[in-house]
Amino acid sequence: MSGWPSGLRRYVQVVVSSGGVGSNPTSDKKTDLDSVPDQCNRKWQTRSSLRTVWKTQLSVPTQFYTMSSYTLTYFPVKGRCGALKMMLADNGQQLKENLVSIEDWMKGDLKGSCLFGQLPKLEDGDLVLYQSNAMLRHLGRKHDAYGKTVCEASRIDMMNDSVEDLRLKYIKMIYQEYDTGKEAYCKDLPNHLKPFECILSKSKSGFLVGEKISFADYNLFDLLLNHKTLCSTCLDAFPALKSYVDKIAARPKVKALLECESFKKLPINGNGKQ
C-alpha cells in the first residue's frame, strides 16, 4: 500500500472499514491497509446502485450495477442492435423498445432530433447515446464486460474494431452489391474469418480476450449469426469459431432471447436481404 496517494488510501480505508461505498464513513472499525488488495477484488454488497472498487493494480475501476432501465429507439430490424440486445439479455437487464417505421422516419421530425441524424438511439437514464459501438462500450463498462485491466480493455477495443471492419463489408454487400456480389463475398469470407479462428483456437476461456465474455464477443457472435444466415456452411472449416457460436448461443439468457418470437421475427437488414 506504500506509494498510494493519500486521498486514495483514505478512500479505500473508508470503503473497507465501513463495508463499502454508501456506508457510514465514521465507523471505528480498523482495517490493515496491507490486506486491501485482496479485499478490493471482492464485489462489495452495498446499498448503492453503483459501487466502484479499485483493483489491486489501480489500473481500472470496475463498476458493478444493479438493474437499470434502458430505452432503445430503432427500426424493426436486428441490424446494428442485435449484439446490444444479447448483451443486455445476458446480464438480466430490461430494455424498452421504441420501433420506428420507415414512413415515420421519412417524415423527418425524429431524424432532425437525432444528434447525427441517424438511429439507433439508446437512453440510460439521463444519458442519451448514438453510435452502436459507443453503446456497446458503455454497456461493457457498466456490466463488467470490458476486461480486467487497461491492456485487456485495449485488446477488446481492437477486437471490436476488427468486427466492425467485417460488418461494414457485410453491410456494403447487403445494401449495394447483394445481387452481383454475394457469391464473391462468400468466397472471400474465409480470409476474414481466419484471424478470429486463430485467436479463439489459442484462447483458454473460449472468448476473444481474457477469462470473461466481453462486448466484442457479443458483437462478433451477432455478426457470425448473420453470416450463417447468408451462407450456412461458412463456419464448417473453422472449428473454433463454430464452437464459439455454439457456446454463446447456449448461454441461458442469450438462448431465451434467440428463441423469443418477437426477436426471431425481426429481419436482419432493412432491405429484406440476408
C-alpha positions in Angstrom: 0.0 0.0 0.0 3.0 2.3 0.3 3.1 4.8 -2.6 -0.7 5.0 -2.9 -2.0 8.6 -3.0 -3.1 9.7 0.5 -6.6 10.6 -0.7 -7.0 7.2 -2.3 -5.6 5.5 0.8 -8.3 7.3 2.9 -11.0 6.3 0.3 -10.0 2.7 0.3 -9.8 2.7 4.1 -13.4 4.1 4.3 -14.7 1.5 1.8 -13.1 -1.4 3.5 -13.7 -0.4 7.1 -17.3 0.7 6.6 -18.4 -2.2 4.4 -18.5 -0.4 1.0 -19.4 2.8 -0.7 -22.5 4.3 0.7 -21.9 3.0 4.2 -21.2 5.1 7.3 -17.6 6.5 6.9 -17.4 7.3 10.6 -17.1 3.6 11.6 -14.5 3.0 14.2 -13.6 -0.4 12.8 -9.9 -0.6 11.8 -8.5 -2.2 8.8 -5.0 -3.2 7.9 -4.3 -1.5 4.6 -1.9 -4.2 3.6 -4.9 -6.5 3.2 -6.7 -4.1 1.0 -5.6 -5.5 -2.4 -7.2 -8.9 -1.7 -10.3 -7.3 -0.3 -10.6 -4.8 -3.2 -11.2 -7.6 -5.6 -14.5 -8.5 -3.9 -17.8 -7.3 -5.2 -18.9 -5.4 -2.1 -22.5 -5.7 -1.1 -23.7 -2.1 -0.6 -26.9 -0.1 -0.6 -25.7 1.9 -3.5 -26.7 1.0 -7.1 -23.2 1.8 -8.2 -20.1 0.5 -6.5 -16.6 1.4 -7.7 -13.9 -0.9 -6.4 -10.3 -0.2 -7.1 -8.4 -3.3 -8.2 -5.1 -4.3 -6.8 -3.0 -2.6 -9.6 -5.2 0.5 -9.5 -5.4 0.3 -13.3 -9.1 0.1 -14.0 -12.0 1.0 -11.7 -14.6 -1.8 -12.1 -18.2 -0.7 -11.8 -21.0 -3.0 -10.6 -24.5 -2.0 -11.3 -27.9 -3.3 -10.2 -30.9 -3.4 -12.6 -31.1 -0.5 -15.0 -33.8 0.5 -17.3 -32.8 1.2 -20.9 -34.8 2.6 -23.8 -33.8 1.8 -27.4 -35.2 3.7 -30.4 -34.5 1.9 -33.7 -36.1 0.4 -36.8 -37.9 -3.0 -36.6 -34.8 -4.9 -37.6 -31.9 -6.6 -35.8 -29.4 -4.5 -37.8 -26.8 -2.9 -35.5 -28.6 -3.7 -32.3 -28.6 -7.5 -32.2 -25.4 -7.5 -30.1 -26.7 -4.9 -27.8 -29.9 -6.8 -27.1 -28.0 -10.0 -26.5 -25.7 -8.3 -24.1 -28.5 -6.8 -22.1 -30.4 -10.0 -22.0 -27.4 -12.0 -20.9 -27.0 -9.5 -18.0 -30.6 -9.7 -17.0 -31.3 -6.1 -17.9 -34.6 -4.6 -19.0 -35.0 -3.0 -22.4 -37.9 -0.9 -23.6 -38.0 -0.6 -27.4 -39.5 2.2 -29.5 -39.8 0.8 -33.0 -39.7 3.4 -35.8 -41.3 2.7 -39.2 -39.6 3.9 -42.4 -42.7 6.0 -43.0 -42.3 7.8 -39.7 -38.6 8.2 -40.1 -39.0 9.8 -43.6 -41.3 12.5 -42.1 -38.0 13.9 -40.7 -39.1 15.1 -37.3 -37.3 12.2 -35.4 -34.3 12.3 -37.7 -34.0 16.0 -37.1 -33.9 15.4 -33.3 -31.1 12.8 -33.5 -27.6 14.2 -32.9 -26.1 12.7 -36.1 -29.4 12.3 -37.9 -29.4 8.5 -37.5 -30.5 5.6 -35.3 -30.1 3.6 -33.1 -30.6 5.8 -30.0 -30.0 4.4 -26.5 -31.3 6.1 -23.4 -29.8 5.1 -20.0 -31.5 7.5 -17.5 -30.3 11.0 -18.4 -27.6 9.7 -20.7 -28.5 9.6 -24.4 -26.2 7.8 -26.8 -25.9 7.4 -30.6 -23.5 5.2 -32.5 -23.9 1.4 -31.8 -20.3 0.8 -30.9 -20.3 3.6 -28.3 -23.4 1.9 -26.8 -21.6 -1.4 -26.6 -18.6 0.1 -24.9 -20.9 1.9 -22.4 -22.7 -1.3 -21.6 -19.3 -3.1 -21.4 -18.2 -0.6 -18.7 -21.4 -0.9 -16.8 -21.8 -4.7 -16.8 -18.2 -5.9 -16.3 -17.7 -6.8 -20.0 -14.7 -4.7 -20.8 -11.8 -6.8 -19.4 -10.0 -6.7 -16.1 -7.1 -4.4 -16.9 -6.3 -1.5 -19.2 -4.4 -3.8 -21.5 -7.4 -6.2 -21.8 -9.7 -3.3 -22.5 -7.4 -2.1 -25.3 -7.3 -5.6 -26.8 -11.1 -5.8 -26.6 -11.3 -2.4 -28.5 -9.0 -3.9 -31.1 -11.2 -7.0 -31.5 -14.4 -4.9 -31.7 -12.8 -2.6 -34.4 -12.0 -5.8 -36.4 -15.6 -7.0 -36.1 -16.7 -3.6 -37.3 -14.4 -3.8 -40.3 -16.1 -7.1 -41.3 -19.6 -5.7 -40.5 -19.0 -2.8 -42.9 -18.0 -5.1 -45.7 -21.2 -7.2 -44.9 -23.4 -4.1 -45.0 -21.9 -2.8 -48.2 -22.6 -6.2 -49.9 -26.2 -6.4 -48.4 -27.3 -2.9 -49.4 -25.2 -2.3 -52.6 -24.0 -5.5 -54.1 -26.2 -8.3 -53.0 -27.4 -9.5 -56.4 -24.0 -9.1 -58.1 -21.5 -9.5 -55.2 -22.9 -12.1 -52.8 -21.1 -15.1 -54.4 -17.7 -13.3 -54.4 -18.3 -12.1 -50.9 -19.0 -15.6 -49.6 -15.9 -16.9 -51.5 -13.7 -14.4 -49.8 -15.3 -14.7 -46.4 -12.8 -17.3 -45.1 -10.0 -14.8 -45.4 -11.8 -12.5 -43.0 -12.7 -15.3 -40.6 -9.2 -16.8 -40.3 -7.9 -14.2 -37.8 -10.8 -14.8 -35.4 -10.3 -18.5 -35.8 -6.6 -18.1 -34.9 -7.4 -16.0 -31.8 -10.1 -18.3 -30.5 -8.1 -21.5 -31.2 -5.5 -20.2 -28.7 -8.0 -18.9 -26.1 -8.2 -20.9 -22.9 -11.5 -19.3 -22.0 -13.1 -19.6 -25.4 -13.6 -15.8 -25.6 -11.7 -13.2 -27.6 -9.9 -11.6 -24.7 -9.3 -12.7 -21.1 -11.3 -15.0 -19.0 -14.8 -13.5 -19.4 -17.2 -12.6 -22.2 -16.8 -9.0 -23.4 -18.9 -6.7 -25.5 -16.7 -7.6 -28.5 -17.8 -11.2 -28.1 -21.5 -10.3 -28.3 -20.7 -8.2 -31.4 -18.8 -11.0 -33.2 -21.4 -13.6 -32.2 -24.2 -11.5 -33.7 -22.3 -10.9 -36.9 -21.4 -14.6 -37.2 -25.1 -15.5 -36.9 -25.8 -13.1 -39.7 -23.2 -14.8 -41.9 -24.6 -18.2 -41.1 -27.9 -17.0 -42.5 -26.1 -15.7 -45.5 -24.0 -18.9 -46.0 -25.0 -21.8 -43.8 -21.7 -23.6 -44.3 -19.4 -20.6 -43.7 -18.1 -21.9 -40.3 -17.6 -25.5 -41.4 -13.9 -25.0 -41.9 -13.5 -23.1 -38.6 -13.9 -25.4 -35.6 -13.0 -22.8 -33.0 -15.5 -20.3 -34.4 -18.2 -22.9 -34.7 -17.6 -23.9 -31.0 -17.6 -20.3 -30.1 -21.0 -19.7 -31.6 -22.5 -22.8 -30.0 -21.1 -21.8 -26.6 -22.6 -18.3 -26.6 -25.8 -19.4 -28.1 -26.2 -21.9 -25.2 -25.9 -19.2 -22.5 -29.4 -19.5 -20.9 -30.5 -15.8 -21.3 -29.0 -15.5 -24.8 -30.7 -18.7 -25.8 -34.0 -17.4 -24.4 -33.7 -14.2 -26.5 -32.8 -16.1 -29.7 -35.8 -18.3 -29.2 -38.2 -15.4 -28.4 -40.7 -14.9 -31.2 -40.5 -11.1 -31.1 -36.8 -11.3 -31.7 -36.9 -14.1 -34.2 -39.4 -12.4 -36.5 -37.2 -9.3 -36.9 -35.4 -9.2 -40.3 -31.6 -8.9 -40.1 -31.5 -6.0 -42.5 -33.7 -3.2 -43.6 -33.9 -4.1 -47.2 -35.1 -7.7 -46.5 -31.9 -9.2 -47.9 -29.9 -11.6 -45.8 
